[in-house]
Amino acid sequence: MTHRGRLNVLINIFDKKSEYSFTEFEQNYKTDTISGEGDVKYHMGFSADINTLSNQPIHISMASNPSHLEFVDPVVEGIARGKQRATEDTERKKIIPILIHGDAAFAGQGIVYETLNLSQLDGYCTGGTIHLIINNQIGFTTDPKDSRSTPYATDLAKMLEVPIFHVNCDDPEAVCYVSKLATEFRQKFKQDVFIDFICYRRYGHNEGDEPAFTQPLVYKKIKEHPTTRSIYAQQLISQGVYSEEKEKSDIKEIIDHLTISQKLTRDEKPKPVVQAFQSAWKDFHLPTSEELFEIIDTSVDKKTLKKIGKFLYTPPKEFNVHPKLERFLKTRATAIKDETNIDWGNGESLAYATLLQEGHTVRLSGQDVERGTFSHRHAVLHDIETNERFVPLNQLAHQNNKKADFIIQNSHLSEAGVLGFEFGWSLADPTALVIWEAQFGDFLNSAQVIVDQFISSGESKWNRCSGLVAYLPHGYEGQGPEHSSARLERFLQLCGKLNMTVCNLTTPAQLFHVLRRQIKRKFRKPLIIMSPKSLLRHPKAVSNLSDFSSGFFHEVVLDPLYQNDADYSKNKRVILCSGKIYYELLAEREKRQANDIAIIRVEQLYPWPTLFLTETLKKFPKTTDYYWVQEEPLNMGAWSFIFNTWYGSFDLFQEAVHGKPIHYIGRDRAAASAVGSAKRHAKEQQEILNKSMGG
């Protein structure tokens, strides 16, 4: 909900003790009682178990949200949908999302439209949302004529063709009647419903604001206008059901209670309420730094993998598969059977399948995810005669009658709304693998608020953990500045306090193990994966079945040339890199037969794998030349973060190589993330490879 009225709702509806709110106002507590950085009082959420007037128990939750007010809307929808699934609320009657908007925000924020457009989509509907628009008729200092092009703040909601009620808030009984009517509509018709509460803001935008600066005539009228409470009190007195004496005693009782609460705050300094790791989260905890690097066995035996492969790629006999997909399915089944050449999409499917068999729901949503933007997934098959759908992974999930589901859902053309929804689902169900995939990683900037205000900082601000996974296709293939970069540098800039994991992987087995590790851990952190495009079909970006049936995720991967009994003393140069550029460096080295150059892959960029990298670099005691090679420009990618002295990795790196310097190889500084010409791209890429090989 919005900031204004939030404390009122928390105390009077959620029964949050008023002394806790006074504590937040007066900052009268030890700062070490709050985990992380915390947040201002108007942003904090709360949960409570209360009884209704009919003595029925009900659990109510208010989501934490930032000052980017409406961006919490899809998050709440995701939480509601996740809870509906967890409680088997298939009729969507037990769990109801309520969104409380401001009139200016509802009319002006694009995320509102993105969220409304989710309301009747199969993969995202929550059985209807009750929308309450607190219509103050002023957005901070802006009049309605300057804040919208429509007569009503709620006109955007007309797109859904559902009821929109307008009610005068100086009539509390009308407000109560309309609220009941709206709730009954939602429960019966499973659609959104809107109430436009026509009211006013008695004071300024915040405690220190003077509204008469900009609306002097309006606030002269408001000052003279009796409060809603006094209007209603007079109505009840005139009806003979209330008295002036009772009115005075009720007001005094409330003021006395608040006064005692304030005194208690100052005298006893109660600790702020921290609600975390309860209910669905009771088996999870905040990890230590050591736990973040704990080696977890994520392997699955070959027999199981082969059985899965046979099932996934053998559709029912009566199902008419597209001829081109018949070859696709056969190739993947053969790869698993022969235990070799397992490509990216195949490894991804094996990860999902094994988690499903172990009872974990897997949800994957985003634009065109069912087939995959690059036609690499084909998780949903369509009968070419009947258009009937067949989802092999879901069939596999239900084989053992477990509650796990494989939920794969093409989304509408939205980044912020859908990413916010999936983040919300991850809050509701920590046992599920929840993934959002961008069509291209570049488009993530349309959802930057969700990344900045929720994914990267939600744990530190609000004690709300998330295991959300984001696939962001990333790699420079000459496709121009809007189809090359997922802005790795932006994620690394947001990294701090061990808040998330950022990876740039190079093999299907690495993807398999990192996804399984994400679920096997007893804590949850967002996982950002710079996922591939050209590597999806690269002949060397493949894994053997033994890579899946043994081992674990490797934060650092040693060059295959220098494994086993290699002579490290002959090495002249060590190249560190991450992601797709590895295969181009590998090809260039093979072409030049430069076997005195080692190429080491850093697969996990944050948390920075200091110990693993140190152990790897110790193998090259006589090497003097160290280079970080990347495709991205100098002011982008990983270089400026990882080897910057203020971060500390640079010092740790120098310690590992006994003070020897590391040099940068990549593109020069740039304004756009990539060039628009494929020919120019190829020239720049070759220059990087030439320099890397000593040219």
PEKA-V534831 format. One line per field, one symbol per residue. ss: DSSP state (H for helix, E for strand, C for the rest). burial: I if it has 9 or more other ideal C-beta (glycine too) atoms within 8 Angstrom, else O. A space follows every 50 residues. Layout:
BEGIN
ss = ???
burial = ???
END
This chain:
BEGIN
ss = CCCCCHHHHHHHCCCCCHHHHHHHHHCCCCHHHCCCCCCCHHHCCEEEEE ECCCCCEEEEEECCCCCCHHHHHHHHHHHHHHHHHHCCCCCCCCCCEEEE EEHHHHHHCHHHHHHHCCCCCCCCCCCCEEEEEEECCEECCEEHHHCCCC CCCCHHHHHHCCCEEEEECCCHHHHHHHHHHHHHHHHHHCCCEEEEEECC CCCCCCCCCCHHHCCHHHHHHHHHCCCHHHHHHHHHHHCCCCCHHHHHHH HHHHHHHHHHHHHHHHHHCCCCCCCCCCHHHCCCCCCCHHHHCCCCCCCC CHHHHHHHHHHHCCCCCCCCCCHHHHHHHHHHHHHHHHCCCECHHHHHHH HHHHHHHCCCCEEEEECCCCCCCCCCCCCCEECCCCCCEECHHHHHHCCC CCCCCEEEEECCCCCHHHHHHHHHHHHHCCCCEEEEECCCHHHHHHHHHH HHHHHCCHHHHHCCCCCCEEECCCCCCCCCCCCCCCCHHHHHHHCCCCCE EEECCCCHHHHHHHHHHHHHCCCCCEEEECCCCHHHHCCCCCECHHHHHC CCCCCEECCHHHCCCCCHHHCCEEEEECCCHHHHHHHHHHHHCCCCEEEE EECEEECCCHHHHHHHHCCCCCCCEEEEEEEEECCCCCHHHHCCCCCCHH HHHHHHCCCCCEEEEEECCCCCCCCCCHHHHHHHHHHHHHHHCCC
burial = OIOOIIIOIIIOOIOIIIIIIIIIOOOOIOOOOOOIOOIOOOIIIIIIOI OOOOOOOOOIOIIIIIOOIIIIIIIIIIIIIIIIIIOOIOOIOOIIIOIO IIIIIIIOIOIIIIIIIIIOIOIIIIIIIIIIIIIIIIIOIOOIOOIIOO OOIIIIIOOIOIOIIOIOIOOOOIIOOIIOIIIOIIOOOIIIIIIIIIIO IOOIOOOOOOIOOOIOOIIIOIOOOOOIOOIIIIOIIOOOOIOOOOIOOO OOOOOOIIOOIIOIIOOOIIIIOIOIOOOOIOOIOOIOOOIIIOOIOIII OIOIIIOIIIIIIOIOOOIOIOOOIIOIIIOIIOIIIOOOOIIIIIIIII IIIIIIIOOIIIIIIIIIIIIIIOOIIIIIIIIOOOOOOIIIIIIIIIOO OOOIIIIIIIIIOIIIIIIIIIIIIIIIIIOIIIIIIIIIIIIIOOIIII IIIIIIIIIIIIIIIIIIIIIIIIIIOIOIIOOIIIIIIIIIOIIOOOII IIIIIIIIIIIIIIIIIIIOIOIIIIIIIIIIIIIIOIOOIIIIIOIIIO OIIIIIIIIOOIOOOOOIOOIOIIIIIIIIIIIIIIOIIOOOOIOOIIII IIIIIIIIIOOIIIOIIOIIOOIOOIIIIIIIIIOIIIIIIIIIOOIOII OIIIIIIOOIOIOIIIIOOIOOIIIOOOOIIIOIIOOIIOIIIOO
END
